[in-house]
Amino acid sequence: MEEKNLPELIDENQYPDFWQQIKSFQEFAKDVGQGAIKGNGFLATQEEQENRLNICNECPHFNLDQKRCYKCGCFMEHKIKFTNSKCPISKW
């Protein structure tokens, strides 16, 4: 039986393993939900989203082609949209 390579979306050589990515997503969902409950809003302003993505674009832990973070595995063009989401290495 021929061994199949993992798709790049879950490539453990570049991104956290699958379970760590699930944990990152859980933390993201919790932070966004708690922020909304506290009245911090849900979506970041367009300016804040652009600032966050600019920071990501300059980061060595960011895959420019996939718009994805090597530290948490998140697709940052989506994660930046939420008020209480955070960079895994505290850049924003």
C-alpha positions as CSV (number, residue, x, y, z in Angstrom):
1,M,0.0,0.0,0.0
2,E,1.4,3.4,-1.0
3,E,1.9,5.9,1.8
4,K,0.0,9.2,1.1
5,N,1.5,12.5,2.2
6,L,-0.6,14.7,4.5
7,P,-2.0,17.7,2.7
8,E,-0.1,20.9,3.2
9,L,-3.0,22.2,5.3
10,I,-2.0,19.9,8.1
11,D,1.7,19.5,7.4
12,E,3.2,18.8,10.8
13,N,6.6,19.9,9.6
14,Q,5.3,23.5,9.1
15,Y,2.3,23.9,11.2
16,P,1.3,22.7,14.7
17,D,-0.1,19.1,14.7
18,F,-3.9,18.6,14.2
19,W,-4.7,18.5,17.9
20,Q,-2.8,21.7,18.7
21,Q,-4.6,23.4,15.9
22,I,-7.9,22.3,17.4
23,K,-6.8,23.7,20.7
24,S,-5.9,27.0,19.1
25,F,-9.3,27.2,17.5
26,Q,-11.0,26.5,20.8
27,E,-9.0,29.3,22.5
28,F,-9.9,31.6,19.6
29,A,-13.6,30.8,19.8
30,K,-13.6,31.2,23.6
31,D,-11.8,34.6,23.4
32,V,-14.2,35.9,20.7
33,G,-17.3,34.6,22.6
34,Q,-16.2,36.1,25.9
35,G,-15.4,39.4,24.3
36,A,-18.9,39.6,22.8
37,I,-20.5,38.7,26.1
38,K,-18.5,41.5,27.8
39,G,-19.7,44.0,25.2
40,N,-16.4,44.3,23.4
41,G,-18.2,43.8,20.1
42,F,-17.7,41.0,17.6
43,L,-16.0,42.3,14.5
44,A,-12.9,44.4,14.4
45,T,-12.9,47.7,12.4
46,Q,-11.7,47.6,8.9
47,E,-8.6,49.6,10.0
48,E,-7.8,47.2,12.8
49,Q,-8.1,44.2,10.4
50,E,-5.8,45.9,7.9
51,N,-3.3,46.7,10.7
52,R,-3.3,43.1,11.9
53,L,-2.8,41.7,8.5
54,N,0.1,44.1,7.8
55,I,1.8,42.9,11.0
56,C,1.2,39.3,9.9
57,N,2.6,40.0,6.4
58,E,5.9,41.1,8.0
59,C,6.1,38.2,10.4
60,P,8.6,35.3,9.7
61,H,6.0,32.9,11.1
62,F,3.4,33.8,8.4
63,N,2.9,31.9,5.2
64,L,2.2,34.6,2.6
65,D,0.8,32.2,0.0
66,Q,-1.8,30.6,2.3
67,K,-2.3,33.7,4.6
68,R,-1.7,31.2,7.4
69,C,0.3,31.4,10.7
70,Y,3.0,28.7,11.3
71,K,2.6,29.2,15.1
72,C,-1.2,28.4,15.5
73,G,-2.1,27.1,12.1
74,C,-4.9,29.7,11.7
75,F,-5.9,31.2,8.4
76,M,-5.2,34.8,9.5
77,E,-7.3,36.6,6.8
78,H,-10.3,35.2,8.8
79,K,-8.9,35.4,12.3
80,I,-8.0,39.1,12.1
81,K,-11.7,40.0,11.6
82,F,-12.7,39.3,15.2
83,T,-12.3,41.9,17.9
84,N,-11.0,39.6,20.7
85,S,-8.9,37.3,18.5
86,K,-5.2,37.5,19.2
87,C,-1.8,36.8,17.6
88,P,-0.3,33.6,19.1
89,I,3.0,35.5,19.8
90,S,1.3,38.7,21.0
91,K,2.2,40.9,18.0
92,W,-1.4,42.3,18.0
